[in-house]
Amino acid sequence: KLKKIASNVQIPADLIDRIEASKDDDEDVREIGVQFTVELVSELFERNLTPGVHIYTLNREIGPNHIVKNLGLYSKDRSRRHFPWQVTANSQRLASEEVRPVYWAMRPKSYITRTKTWDEFPNGRWGNSANPAFGDLEDYHLFYMTKPVQKAKLLEMWGDSVESIDDVREVFLCFLENKNNRHGTQVTSLPWVYEQLQSETILIKEHILKLNRNYLFTINSQPAVNAAKSNDQTFGWGPKNGYIYQKGYIEFFAQSRDAKIIIDLITKYPVLSYTISDKDGNDCYTNHQKNCPIALTWGVFPGREIIQPTIADYKTFLIWKDEAFALWEEKWACIYEEGSESRENLREIVNDMYLICLVDNDFIEATSLWQFLDEVIEKIQERENGARAESD
């Protein structure tokens, strides 16, 4: 591919040799390219041979990001973000898209791919969620695993066997705590999350760890924010001199018996919006107005209408729900042999799961969400302690 792209350029033989030696390891190939590019651009700058460079991403942002950071050109100023989510280079989307559902916050490429056929993109308001057609799961390639080495690395991270739900909990906790698993391998990703925790998530990390320790497996979240400056290093986005607001949000998988506790208790907390569903969508609970999206993030800026770039929406949740459950199989279970005990164990665990999304509509006090979940965990622990007492 490199030779085809640079057909009229003489590529150094040592670079080709290094790439050839690592051709089966995507990460090594990327790092070789990053190192070579940084050395080349640094020399160009030092010799004053160019005022700047244009880096073609080829839809792969990790390598270019490393290059820019290693060259010292990276700015941590978050206020330059247009929106709180990752924008695309597509000119039509860039010019008009202003709203996205929160569910794909950790999987922006998936969202972009599933909405690539849209003629128009939400501008200002999400609108009627029955109108947009999301690409079917079977119609896009994001689940597909192409390199055997990737499977080997996933086995190292997520374990070469799944004997019980405790093995699943270990993976989630190692990821959240940025720790090595029992085999000495660092867990750097989950099927639903490409990278380590974002800076805003760290602010609610202890809450999230508590959930996962009690088998409530989190895949997406955001803390409440009340009037942060738009140039804030953690929450900032949009034009200068604005203010940012967020409602607290959490999304997680729970076993059916724990989902029942949540369903029984949540009516005590009318400030919370919720959507709960089993894998097949046959057992759903929500207090959303089904054709009325909930604004999760919004910004107030001088001389402009309020911008609300992130929403939660019941009908869109049902579309995301299918993808979220499919990732258990297509990204995790598939690394084990078909018919193996590990694959069957994981499938059995997932078939008993519910996907739960909660929104705390009180972004000022911002305590109801965590109070509710603390009560849920207390009930879970009471049940487990009772079961242990009976067995003794």
NUMI-126450 format. One record per atom (N, C-alpha, C): x, y, z. Coordinates in steps of 0.02 Angstrom, whole numbers, padded with zeros to 5 digits, always signed. Layout:
residues N
XYZ/...
end
This chain:
residues 392
+00041-00060+00000/+00000+00000+00000/+00043+00063+00000/+00096+00061+00039/+00142+00118+00042/+00173+00132-00027/+00194+00079-00060/+00225+00086-00126/+00175+00114-00177/+00111+00092-00171/+00060+00115-00217/+00046+00189-00208/+00041+00211-00145/+00026+00282-00131/+00083+00326-00154/+00145+00305-00141/+00205+00345-00159/+00241+00313-00218/+00204+00303-00273/+00232+00267-00330/+00290+00303-00363/+00291+00370-00356/+00345+00409-00388/+00397+00432-00338/+00396+00403-00279/+00443+00423-00227/+00488+00364-00210/+00552+00378-00202/+00599+00326-00183/+00597+00318-00107/+00571+00261-00085/+00564+00248-00014/+00628+00216+00012/+00656+00241+00067/+00718+00213+00094/+00711+00138+00106/+00762+00101+00086/+00760+00028+00092/+00754+00006+00164/+00787+00042+00211/+00783+00021+00281/+00713+00030+00309/+00676+00080+00284/+00607+00089+00306/+00563+00031+00282/+00571+00012+00220/+00534-00045+00193/+00550-00109+00231/+00614-00118+00247/+00635-00178+00283/+00603-00180+00353/+00602-00123+00387/+00573-00120+00454/+00498-00134+00452/+00464-00107+00402/+00392-00119+00396/+00379-00192+00378/+00419-00219+00333/+00410-00289+00313/+00419-00336+00373/+00466-00320+00416/+00479-00363+00474/+00422-00361+00524/+00382-00308+00523/+00327-00301+00572/+00259-00301+00538/+00255-00325+00477/+00194-00318+00438/+00132-00351+00469/+00142-00398+00514/+00086-00432+00545/+00063-00399+00611/+00095-00344+00628/+00077-00309+00690/+00061-00237+00674/-00003-00220+00671/-00024-00153+00651/+00005-00098+00695/+00009-00111+00760/+00034-00059+00806/+00108-00046+00794/+00147-00098+00782/+00219-00089+00768/+00229-00051+00703/+00190-00068+00652/+00195-00033+00588/+00179+00040+00597/+00126+00055+00636/+00108+00125+00647/+00163+00162+00683/+00193+00132+00734/+00245+00166+00771/+00308+00177+00729/+00323+00130+00685/+00379+00139+00638/+00366+00200+00594/+00305+00205+00568/+00287+00262+00526/+00288+00327+00564/+00265+00326+00626/+00265+00387+00667/+00337+00409+00679/+00380+00363+00700/+00449+00381+00715/+00485+00409+00654/+00476+00376+00597/+00509+00399+00535/+00484+00468+00516/+00418+00479+00520/+00389+00543+00500/+00413+00599+00545/+00414+00586+00610/+00437+00637+00658/+00509+00656+00644/+00552+00607+00631/+00622+00622+00616/+00628+00662+00551/+00589+00643+00500/+00592+00678+00436/+00569+00750+00442/+00510+00760+00474/+00482+00827+00480/+00526+00871+00525/+00554+00841+00578/+00598+00879+00622/+00659+00906+00584/+00686+00864+00540/+00744+00886+00500/+00725+00942+00452/+00665+00936+00422/+00642+00988+00376/+00634+01055+00413/+00606+01053+00473/+00598+01113+00512/+00665+01143+00534/+00710+01099+00558/+00775+01122+00582/+00816+01156+00526/+00808+01132+00465/+00845+01160+00409/+00807+01215+00372/+00749+01234+00400/+00708+01288+00371/+00690+01274+00298/+00675+01211+00283/+00658+01192+00215/+00583+01196+00201/+00543+01205+00253/+00470+01211+00243/+00440+01248+00302/+00388+01289+00291/+00355+01323+00346/+00304+01279+00382/+00286+01223+00351/+00236+01180+00381/+00229+01116+00341/+00189+01070+00366/+00177+01006+00332/+00102+00991+00332/+00081+00953+00283/+00012+00929+00279/+00013+00854+00291/-00023+00832+00343/-00024+00761+00360/-00090+00731+00337/-00087+00682+00294/-00146+00647+00270/-00162+00590+00319/-00222+00591+00348/-00239+00542+00399/-00261+00475+00369/-00287+00476+00307/-00314+00415+00277/-00364+00381+00323/-00404+00423+00358/-00456+00399+00405/-00427+00360+00464/-00363+00372+00480/-00332+00340+00538/-00300+00395+00580/-00335+00413+00634/-00314+00473+00671/-00260+00460+00723/-00250+00398+00744/-00203+00384+00799/-00132+00403+00780/-00108+00378+00723/-00040+00393+00701/-00027+00467+00693/-00070+00503+00655/-00061+00575+00648/-00062+00612+00715/-00104+00591+00761/-00104+00623+00828/-00037+00614+00862/-00008+00554+00858/+00057+00542+00889/+00111+00585+00855/+00107+00592+00790/+00156+00632+00753/+00154+00704+00777/+00093+00732+00780/+00085+00802+00800/+00109+00813+00872/+00093+00766+00916/+00115+00773+00986/+00191+00768+00992/+00221+00719+00956/+00293+00710+00960/+00332+00768+00929/+00300+00804+00884/+00332+00862+00854/+00323+00925+00897/+00285+00918+00952/+00274+00975+00996/+00223+01024+00969/+00180+01002+00923/+00131+01047+00892/+00062+01039+00922/+00056+00995+00971/-00010+00980+00999/-00029+01030+01053/-00090+01054+01050/-00115+01101+01100/-00167+01066+01143/-00162+01075+01209/-00211+01046+01255/-00271+01092+01265/-00275+01145+01226/-00330+01192+01234/-00394+01161+01207/-00437+01136+01252/-00498+01102+01231/-00550+01150+01204/-00539+01216+01214/-00588+01264+01191/-00592+01266+01115/-00545+01236+01080/-00546+01235+01007/-00595+01184+00980/-00622+01141+01022/-00670+01092+00998/-00734+01127+00976/-00758+01107+00917/-00822+01135+00894/-00880+01108+00936/-00876+01044+00951/-00928+01010+00989/-00896+00963+01039/-00935+00935+01086/-00906+00889+01134/-00892+00820+01105/-00912+00808+01042/-00898+00745+01010/-00852+00755+00950/-00824+00700+00926/-00775+00702+00872/-00808+00718+00805/-00790+00774+00775/-00818+00793+00711/-00786+00752+00655/-00818+00750+00597/-00792+00715+00540/-00767+00764+00488/-00723+00740+00444/-00696+00783+00392/-00744+00791+00333/-00798+00752+00332/-00847+00757+00278/-00876+00828+00276/-00868+00861+00220/-00886+00933+00216/-00960+00945+00228/-01003+00899+00204/-01075+00907+00214/-01093+00903+00287/-01064+00853+00322/-01078+00845+00393/-01049+00903+00432/-00987+00922+00415/-00952+00974+00451/-00990+01040+00449/-01023+01053+00392/-01058+01116+00383/-01127+01118+00417/-01157+01060+00430/-01226+01060+00454/-01238+01021+00518/-01199+00969+00533/-01215+00926+00589/-01200+00960+00656/-01250+00963+00699/-01242+00995+00764/-01267+00952+00822/-01298+00895+00808/-01328+00855+00861/-01313+00781+00849/-01295+00746+00903/-01287+00673+00901/-01315+00642+00964/-01339+00579+00959/-01359+00542+01020/-01297+00524+01061/-01305+00521+01125/-01248+00508+01171/-01222+00437+01165/-01263+00391+01140/-01247+00320+01145/-01183+00301+01108/-01167+00336+01055/-01107+00320+01016/-01047+00364+01036/-01049+00395+01095/-00996+00440+01116/-00928+00406+01115/-00926+00342+01134/-00863+00305+01136/-00848+00268+01070/-00896+00271+01023/-00887+00237+00958/-00907+00284+00901/-00873+00341+00895/-00893+00390+00844/-00888+00364+00773/-00839+00321+00759/-00832+00294+00692/-00892+00251+00672/-00917+00214+00720/-00976+00174+00708/-01036+00218+00691/-01045+00271+00729/-01101+00316+00716/-01095+00348+00648/-01036+00371+00631/-01025+00403+00567/-01039+00355+00510/-01017+00292+00518/-01028+00242+00466/-01102+00225+00459/-01136+00219+00514/-01207+00200+00511/-01252+00256+00487/-01227+00317+00485/-01268+00373+00462/-01240+00405+00398/-01195+00371+00365/-01161+00401+00307/-01208+00412+00248/-01264+00377+00245/-01310+00384+00187/-01361+00440+00198/-01359+00473+00255/-01409+00526+00267/-01398+00584+00220/-01453+00609+00194/-01449+00668+00150/-01442+00732+00190/-01471+00732+00249/-01467+00790+00294/-01448+00766+00364/-01414+00810+00400/-01393+00793+00467/-01426+00841+00516/-01442+00817+00577/-01477+00859+00626/-01441+00925+00638/-01478+00979+00632/-01450+01045+00640/-01493+01083+00691/-01464+01097+00748/-01500+01134+00799/-01541+01091+00845/-01581+01045+00817/-01621+00999+00856/-01618+00930+00824/-01627+00878+00866/-01626+00809+00840/-01686+00795+00797/-01744+00823+00815/-01804+00813+00774/-01836+00746+00787/-01873+00722+00737/-01910+00659+00742/-01863+00601+00731/-01852+00561+00783/-01804+00507+00778/-01830+00450+00736/-01893+00452+00715/-01919+00399+00672/-01897+00409+00600/-01873+00470+00583/-01856+00484+00514/-01788+00457+00493/-01732+00468+00531/-01667+00445+00508/-01664+00369+00505/-01632+00342+00454/-01623+00270+00448/-01550+00253+00461/-01537+00216+00515/-01469+00194+00531/-01452+00133+00490/-01390+00130+00466/-01367+00071+00430/-01373+00009+00473/-01395-00046+00442/-01402-00109+00479/-01334-00133+00503/-01335-00169+00558/-01272-00195+00586/-01235-00239+00536/-01272-00280+00498/-01238-00325+00453/-01211-00290+00391/-01226-00226+00384/-01206-00190+00324/-01140-00152+00332/-01110-00153+00391/-01047-00117+00397/-00994-00160+00431/-00932-00140+00423/-00875-00184+00435/-00842-00174+00503/-00870-00136+00547/-00833-00116+00607/-00824-00173+00657/-00862-00226+00650/-00853-00282+00696/-00798-00329+00672/-00781-00325+00609/-00741-00378+00578/-00668-00376+00603/-00642-00433+00621/-00573-00439+00645/-00530-00469+00590/-00482-00431+00564/-00446-00452+00505/-00380-00485+00519/-00348-00467+00575/-00280-00490+00588/-00279-00541+00645/-00250-00600+00635/-00244-00648+00689/-00208-00620+00750/-00159-00575+00738/-00122-00547+00794/-00168-00506+00839/-00219-00475+00811/-00267-00438+00851/-00304-00484+00898/-00323-00542+00873/-00358-00590+00916/-00313-00612+00973/-00249-00623+00958/-00202-00644+01011/-00196-00590+01064/-00195-00528+01045/-00188-00473+01093/-00251-00466+01136/-00309-00477+01104/-00371-00474+01142/-00374-00530+01194/-00350-00589+01175/-00348-00644+01223/-00303-00628+01282/-00248-00592+01269/-00204-00571+01324/-00239-00521+01369/-00277-00474+01339/-00309-00422+01379/-00371-00448+01415/-00414-00483+01380/-00480-00502+01406/-00481-00573+01435/-00423-00607+01431/-00418-00673+01461/-00428-00729+01410/-00389-00782+01418/-00395-00838+01372/-00452-00885+01390/-00490-00867+01442/-00549-00907+01459/-00598-00864+01499/-00662-00881+01495/-00714-00850+01536/-00750-00906+01572/-00738-00910+01637/-00769-00963+01676/-00832-00938+01712/-00833-00873+01729/-00890-00845+01764/-00892-00770+01753/-00943-00739+01780/-00950-00666+01774/-00895-00630+01812/-00862-00663+01858/-00805-00632+01892/-00748-00617+01844/-00740-00658+01792/-00688-00645+01742/-00706-00582+01702/-00770-00573+01689/-00792-00512+01655/-00779-00451+01698/-00796-00456+01762/-00785-00400+01807/-00711-00381+01810/-00667-00431+01811/-00595-00416+01814/-00573-00374+01754/-00599-00390+01695/-00580-00352+01635/-00602-00279+01641/-00664-00268+01661/-00689-00200+01668/-00650-00161+01720/-00636-00192+01777/-00600-00157+01830/-00528-00141+01811/-00494-00188+01778/-00425-00175+01755/-00424-00118+01705/-00474-00115+01662/-00477-00059+01614/-00486+00007+01650/-00534+00010+01695/-00549+00072+01730/-00492+00096+01774/-00457+00048+01805/-00402+00066+01850/-00335+00069+01815/-00336+00057+01749/-00274+00060+01709/-00221+00013+01738/-00243-00048+01756/-00199-00096+01787/-00190-00158+01742/-00137-00195+01756/-00127-00259+01722/-00175-00311+01750/-00196-00357+01706/-00237-00412+01730/-00194-00465+01764/-00224-00520+01783/-00188-00572+01820/-00132-00603+01779/-00135-00594+01712/-00083-00622+01668/-00029-00571+01653/-00033-00512+01684/+00019-00461+01675/+00010-00417+01614/-00050-00418+01584/-00064-00378+01524/-00110-00320+01542/-00092-00260+01518/-00134-00202+01531/-00196-00203+01486/-00253-00190+01515/-00316-00188+01478/-00327-00117+01454/-00316-00105+01390/-00318-00036+01362/-00382-00020+01326/-00426-00069+01317/-00489-00055+01282/-00541-00107+01301/-00603-00090+01286/-00660-00135+01293/-00696-00136+01225/-00740-00183+01213/-00775-00183+01149/-00813-00119+01134/-00834-00083+01186/-00873-00022+01177/-00831+00041+01183/-00769+00034+01202/-00727+00093+01217/-00659+00084+01184/-00640+00132+01140/-00578+00126+01103/-00516+00143+01145/-00524+00188+01193/-00465+00215+01227/-00478+00224+01301/-00426+00244+01338/-00431+00252+01410/-00479+00308+01428/-00496+00312+01493/-00546+00358+01516/-00531+00430+01496/-00584+00465+01477/-00577+00537+01462/-00570+00576+01527/-00543+00636+01520/-00529+00676+01580/-00592+00691+01621/-00649+00701+01588/-00709+00716+01626/-00734+00655+01664/-00722+00595+01636/-00745+00534+01669/-00706+00522+01734/-00643+00544+01735/-00602+00534+01795/-00634+00567+01856/-00673+00621+01844/-00705+00656+01900/-00758+00614+01935/-00785+00564+01900/-00835+00520+01931/-00810+00447+01933/-00745+00440+01930/-00714+00374+01926/-00732+00330+01986/-00731+00358+02046/-00745+00318+02106/-00816+00290+02104/-00864+00330+02080/-00932+00306+02072/-00934+00248+02022/-00899+00257+01967/-00900+00206+01914/-00866+00141+01938/-00811+00148+01975/-00778+00089+02001/-00825+00051+02049/-00861+00087+02090/-00907+00055+02137/-00961+00016+02100/-00986+00043+02045/-01035+00007+02005/-01006-00058+01977/-00946-00054+01948/-00917-00113+01917/-00896-00166+01968/-00876-00144+02027/-00860-00193+02079/-00921-00233+02099/-00980-00204+02087/-01043-00238+02104/-01079-00263+02041/-01040-00277+01989/-01065-00311+01929/-01113-00268+01887/-01108-00203+01893/-01143-00157+01849/-01091-00129+01802/-01088-00155+01741/-01031-00144+01696/-01043-00082+01652/-01007-00028+01667/-01018+00036+01634/-00982+00039+01567/-01016+00070+01518/-00986+00079+01451/-00989+00151+01427/-01022+00196+01463/-01027+00265+01441/-01051+00307+01500/-01027+00369+01505/-01048+00411+01561/-01026+00483+01548/-01058+00528+01584/-01033+00598+01587/-01057+00628+01653/-01015+00670+01684/-01035+00703+01746/-01079+00763+01732/-01116+00784+01782/-01155+00846+01776/-01109+00906+01777/-01127+00957+01739/-01088+01019+01735/-01136+01078+01737/-01121+01127+01777/-01164+01186+01783/-01122+01248+01769/-01126+01273+01708/-01095+01336+01688/-01019+01335+01691/-00988+01285+01660/-00916+01286+01650/-00900+01333+01592/-00844+01367+01595/-00824+01411+01540/-00811+01369+01477/-00826+01398+01420/-00817+01361+01358/-00744+01349+01340/-00698+01381+01376/-00626+01366+01366/-00600+01321+01422/-00645+01291+01460/-00624+01246+01514/-00584+01188+01485/-00529+01170+01518/-00484+01118+01493/-00518+01050+01489/-00568+01037+01531/-00601+00972+01532/-00666+00972+01493/-00707+01022+01503/-00774+01022+01475/-00784+01069+01416/-00735+01111+01402/-00745+01164+01354/-00755+01142+01282/-00798+01178+01246/-00808+01170+01174/-00846+01232+01150/-00846+01241+01085/-00883+01297+01056/-00847+01363+01057/-00882+01417+01038/-00852+01484+01035/-00828+01509+01103/-00789+01562+01101/-00762+01593+01162/-00818+01626+01202/-00802+01634+01267/-00845+01672+01313/-00914+01641+01322/-00918+01575+01314/-00981+01541+01324/-00981+01500+01388/-01037+01467+01401/-01044+01426+01460/-01073+01358+01440/-01047+01305+01473/-01065+01237+01456/-01104+01205+01514/-01156+01167+01494/-01198+01132+01542/-01204+01059+01521/-01208+01014+01572/-01217+00943+01558/-01261+00913+01612/-01302+00865+01591/-01337+00823+01639/-01295+00760+01652/-01296+00737+01714/-01262+00674+01729/-01293+00617+01691/-01250+00572+01666/-01274+00516+01625/-01232+00455+01639/-01263+00396+01641/-01226+00334+01651/-01261+00279+01610/-01222+00236+01580/-01248+00180+01540/-01209+00117+01560/-01246+00064+01574/-01212+00004+01598/-01254-00058+01585/-01221-00116+01587/-01254-00181+01583/-01264-00206+01654/-01321-00240+01665/-01335-00269+01731/-01368-00337+01722/-01354-00382+01768/-01388-00446+01768/-01462-00436+01780/-01503-00483+01757/-01576-00474+01761/-01600-00463+01832/-01570-00499+01880/-01593-00491+01949/-01575-00422+01977/-01520-00392+01953/-01503-00325+01974/-01545-00273+01937/-01561-00287+01874/-01606-00243+01836/-01674-00238+01870/-01696-00294+01899/-01761-00293+01934/-01758-00246+01994/-01703-00246+02030/-01695-00200+02087/-01699-00128+02062/-01665-00114+02007/-01665-00047+01979/-01736-00026+01959/-01772-00070+01925/-01840-00055+01904/-01885-00042+01963/-01877-00081+02015/-01920-00073+02075/-01906-00008+02113/-01843+00014+02113/-01824+00072+02153/-01830+00139+02117/-01825+00139+02051/-01813+00202+02016/-01873+00250+02018/-01932+00224+02029/-01990+00269+02033/-01987+00315+02094/-01944+00298+02142/-01934+00342+02200/-01894+00405+02181/-01865+00406+02121/-01821+00461+02100/-01849+00492+02035/-01901+00533+02041/-01933+00561+01981/-01888+00607+01941/-01833+00631+01969/-01788+00675+01933/-01746+00636+01882/-01746+00570+01887/-01706+00529+01842/-01748+00507+01782/-01718+00511+01723/-01747+00481+01663/-01712+00415+01650/-01748+00365+01629/-01718+00299+01621/-01744+00263+01559/-01702+00221+01531/-01721+00173+01479/-01685+00108+01494/-01723+00054+01497/-01697-00011+01518/-01724-00063+01469/-01679-00107+01444/-01702-00158+01397/-01660-00220+01403/-01693-00278+01392/-01656-00340+01386/-01626-00344+01316/-01591-00398+01302/-01554-00405+01239/-01600-00402+01178/-01657-00435+01182/-01701-00441+01124/-01751-00384+01119/-01752-00341+01168/-01799-00286+01167/-01870-00306+01185/-01879-00365+01214/-01946-00389+01232/-01968-00364+01300/-01920-00342+01340/-01935-00319+01408/-01904-00250+01417/-01942-00198+01400/-01916-00129+01400/-01955-00086+01450/-01919-00040+01481/-01948+00007+01528/-01919+00076+01514/-01962+00126+01514/-01937+00195+01506/-01989+00244+01532/-01965+00302+01553/-02009+00358+01568/-01997+00416+01520/-01959+00402+01465/-01950+00452+01413/-02016+00465+01377/-02028+00527+01358/-02079+00540+01307/-02049+00516+01241/-02081+00467+01209/-02048+00429+01157/-02032+00469+01094/-02062+00526+01084/-02045+00568+01026/-02015+00635+01048/-01987+00635+01109/-01959+00698+01136/-01890+00685+01163/-01837+00700+01126/-01768+00689+01149/-01753+00731+01211/-01706+00706+01251/-01683+00741+01311/-01615+00773+01296/-01610+00838+01306/-01545+00872+01298/-01499+00852+01354/-01440+00826+01337/-01391+00806+01387/-01334+00857+01395/-01317+00889+01340/-01263+00938+01341/-01286+00999+01301/-01274+01059+01327/-01292+01118+01290/-01243+01174+01307/-01239+01222+01262/-01194+01278+01271/-01229+01344+01258/-01212+01394+01297/-01240+01461+01289/-01183+01508+01270/-01189+01541+01212/-01134+01581+01185/-01159+01650+01165/-01116+01701+01167/-01136+01769+01149/-01164+01773+01078/-01222+01804+01071/-01249+01817+01005/-01274+01756+00967/-01287+01701+01002/-01309+01640+00968/-01366+01607+01006/-01405+01567+00970/-01454+01525+01004/-01418+01472+01045/-01453+01444+01093/-01424+01389+01132/-01411+01330+01087/-01352+01300+01094/-01333+01241+01054/-01337+01180+01099/-01372+01127+01077/-01377+01066+01116/-01352+01007+01074/-01287+00994+01078/-01256+00945+01032/-01263+00872+01052/-01284+00857+01113/-01289+00788+01135/-01357+00775+01166/-01391+00722+01143/-01458+00706+01168/-01464+00632+01185/-01516+00616+01223/-01537+00547+01233/-01607+00541+01204/-01620+00484+01172/-01682+00476+01135/-01703+00403+01137/-01766+00389+01154/-01788+00321+01165/-01781+00278+01102/-01806+00301+01046/-01804+00260+00985/-01733+00249+00961/-01690+00298+00969/-01620+00290+00950/-01585+00242+00998/-01605+00244+01061/-01577+00196+01110/-01590+00125+01087/-01649+00110+01061/-01665+00042+01040/-01621+00020+00982/-01601+00067+00939/-01555+00051+00885/-01485+00038+00913/-01463+00081+00958/-01398+00072+00990/-01395+00008+01031/-01450-00008+01064/-01453-00068+01106/-01432-00130+01069/-01455-00137+01007/-01436-00196+00966/-01361-00198+00954/-01331-00140+00941/-01259-00137+00929/-01221-00152+00993/-01244-00123+01048/-01209-00133+01112/-01208-00206+01132/-01263-00241+01123/-01265-00312+01139/-01224-00353+01088/-01228-00334+01025/-01191-00371+00974/-01116-00369+00985/-01091-00315+01016/-01020-00309+01028/-00994-00362+01076/-01036-00385+01122/-01016-00440+01165/-00995-00500+01123/-01035-00515+01073/-01022-00574+01031/-00968-00560+00979/-00975-00504+00942/-00933-00491+00884/-00863-00467+00902/-00854-00441+00961/-00788-00418+00982/-00757-00460+01037/-00798-00490+01079/-00771-00525+01137/-00779-00601+01130/-00840-00624+01127/-00851-00697+01124/-00817-00730+01065/-00811-00693+01010/-00783-00722+00949/-00708-00738+00954/-00674-00713+01005/-00603-00729+01012/-00593-00799+01039/-00647-00830+01063/-00643-00899+01086/-00673-00945+01032/-00649-01006+01029/-00672-01053+00978/-00747-01065+00984/-00780-01072+00926/-00851-01088+00925/-00861-01155+00961/-00910-01156+01006/-00924-01216+01043/-00883-01224+01106/-00835-01179+01117/-00792-01184+01177/-00832-01164+01239/-00808-01187+01296/-00842-01171+01359/-00841-01096+01373/-00786-01063+01356/-00781-00991+01368/-00832-00953+01327/-00839-00971+01263/-00886-00937+01220/-00958-00947+01244/-00974-01008+01264/-01041-01022+01288/-01054-00988+01355/-01004-00986+01398/-01012-00952+01463/-01027-00878+01453/-00989-00846+01407/-00999-00774+01396/-01068-00762+01365/-01088-00804+01319/-01155-00797+01289/-01210-00803+01342/-01201-00850+01387/-01251-00860+01440/-01254-00798+01485/-01196-00770+01500/-01194-00709+01541/-01230-00652+01507/-01216-00643+01442/-01244-00587+01404/-01320-00595+01395/-01342-00655+01384/-01414-00667+01374/-01455-00649+01436/-01421-00645+01493/-01455-00627+01555/-01449-00552+01571/-01417-00515+01527/-01403-00444+01540/-01460-00399+01517/-01463-00341+01549/-01505-00285+01527/-01458-00226+01515/-01474-00184+01466/-01438-00121+01455/-01479-00065+01486/-01446-00024+01527/-01480+00027+01566/-01448+00095+01555/-01488+00145+01539/-01464+00214+01531/-01503+00259+01578/-01466+00298+01616/-01496+00342+01666/-01473+00414+01655/-01520+00462+01661/-01505+00533+01655/-01528+00568+01718/-01484+00607+01748/-01502+00648+01806/-01520+00718+01780/-01584+00734+01781/-01607+00798+01752/-01591+00858+01797/-01570+00845+01858/-01550+00899+01903/-01474+00909+01896/-01454+00953+01851/-01382+00963+01839/-01351+01013+01888/-01392+01041+01931/-01366+01089+01981/-01347+01052+02045/-01394+01017+02076/-01377+00977+02135/-01337+00915+02115/-01359+00881+02063/-01321+00825+02032/-01304+00770+02083/-01351+00754+02126/-01339+00703+02176/-01385+00642+02170/-01442+00651+02137/-01493+00599+02135/-01468+00535+02101/-01430+00542+02048/-01407+00484+02011/-01365+00438+02055/-01317+00468+02091/-01272+00428+02132/-01306+00403+02195/-01353+00442+02222/-01392+00419+02280/-01432+00357+02260/-01464+00361+02203/-01504+00304+02179/-01460+00242+02170/-01403+00250+02137/-01360+00192+02123/-01330+00165+02187/-01316+00208+02235/-01292+00184+02301/-01346+00141+02334/-01408+00161+02327/-01463+00122+02356/-01469+00055+02320/-01461+00056+02254/-01463-00007+02216/-01408-00054+02239/-01348-00028+02246/-01291-00070+02268/-01302-00097+02338/-01331-00055+02381/-01346-00079+02449/-01394-00139+02447/-01444-00136+02403/-01491-00191+02396/-01456-00253+02368/-01413-00243+02319/-01375-00299+02291/-01333-00333+02344/-01298-00292+02384/-01255-00320+02436/-01296-00356+02490/-01353-00329+02507/-01397-00362+02556/-01417-00431+02530/-01435-00436+02467/-01454-00500+02438/-01395-00549+02439/-01336-00525+02420/-01277-00569+02419/-01258-00591+02489/-01261-00546+02537/-01244-00564+02606/-01295-00615+02634/-01359-00607+02615/-01408-00655+02636/-01397-00724+02607/-01377-00725+02543/-01364-00788+02509/-01304-00824+02541/-01252-00785+02560/-01194-00815+02591/-01211-00842+02660/-01253-00805+02697/-01273-00827+02764/-01311-00893+02760/-01354-00900+02710/-01392-00961+02702/-01347-01021+02685/-01297-01007+02642/-01252-01061+02622/-01208-01084+02680/-01194-01038+02728/-01153-01055+02786/-01194-01097+02836/
end
